[in-house]
């Protein structure tokens, strides 16, 4: 009974803590979903470029365009990987914070 009273007192003192952490995790998860979508779009662009190149003869203009597209795709891929790592690290920190706060309540 005493532990329940302590938990209720803590919940009254910090009613939004758990909710805020859950909202931040949900937001970060949506961001990670966006990054994953961007990665899939880049992969689709590369696939389209490959189909175009292998579907017709190569001339210098199309080869130059392919090289530029490849560089842009690699840069986009690298940027998305970096952003994905940062977001995943942030989600990990938030999950750890949530565990700490739950431990305090328990």
C-alpha positions in Angstrom: 0.0 0.0 0.0 2.8 2.4 0.9 4.6 1.7 -2.4 1.3 2.5 -4.3 1.0 5.8 -2.5 4.6 6.7 -3.4 4.0 5.8 -7.1 0.8 7.9 -7.1 2.6 10.8 -5.5 5.4 10.6 -8.1 2.8 10.4 -10.9 1.1 13.6 -9.6 4.4 15.4 -9.3 5.6 14.5 -12.9 2.4 13.6 -14.8 3.8 14.3 -18.3 7.3 12.7 -18.0 6.4 9.3 -19.3 4.1 10.8 -21.9 6.8 13.2 -23.1 9.4 10.5 -23.4 6.9 8.3 -25.3 6.1 11.2 -27.6 9.7 11.8 -28.3 10.3 8.2 -29.1 7.3 8.2 -31.4 8.5 11.3 -33.2 12.0 9.9 -33.6 10.5 6.7 -35.0 8.6 8.7 -37.6 11.9 10.5 -38.5 13.6 7.1 -38.9 10.8 6.0 -41.1 11.3 9.1 -43.3 15.0 8.4 -43.5 14.3 4.8 -44.5 11.9 6.1 -47.2 14.6 8.4 -48.6 17.0 5.4 -48.7 14.5 3.4 -50.6 14.0 6.3 -53.1 17.7 6.5 -53.7 17.9 2.8 -54.3 15.0 3.1 -56.8 16.8 5.9 -58.6 19.9 3.9 -58.8 17.9 0.9 -60.1 16.2 3.1 -62.7 19.6 4.5 -63.8 21.0 1.0 -64.2 18.0 0.0 -66.3 18.5 3.0 -68.5 22.2 2.3 -69.0 21.9 -1.4 -69.6 18.8 -0.9 -71.8 20.6 1.2 -74.5 24.0 1.8 -75.9 26.3 4.1 -74.0 27.4 7.5 -75.4 29.5 10.0 -73.5 26.5 12.2 -72.6 24.6 9.4 -71.0 27.7 8.1 -69.3 28.4 11.5 -67.8 24.8 11.7 -66.6 25.1 8.3 -65.0 28.3 9.2 -63.2 26.7 12.4 -61.8 23.6 10.5 -60.8 25.8 7.9 -59.1 27.7 10.5 -57.2 24.4 12.2 -56.1 23.0 8.8 -55.0 26.2 8.0 -53.0 26.1 11.4 -51.3 22.4 11.0 -50.5 23.0 7.5 -49.2 25.9 8.7 -47.0 23.8 11.6 -45.6 20.9 9.3 -44.9 23.1 6.8 -43.2 24.6 9.5 -41.0 21.1 10.9 -40.1 19.8 7.4 -39.4 22.7 6.7 -37.0 22.1 10.0 -35.2 18.4 9.3 -34.9 19.0 5.7 -33.7 21.4 7.0 -31.1 18.8 9.5 -29.9 16.2 6.8 -29.7 18.6 4.7 -27.6 19.2 7.6 -25.2 15.4 8.2 -24.9 14.8 4.5 -24.2 17.5 4.6 -21.5 15.9 7.7 -20.0 12.5 5.9 -20.0 13.9 2.9 -18.2 15.6 5.1 -15.6 12.3 6.9 -15.0 10.3 3.7 -14.8 12.9 2.3 -12.3 12.4 5.4 -10.2 8.7 4.8 -10.2 9.0 1.2 -9.3 
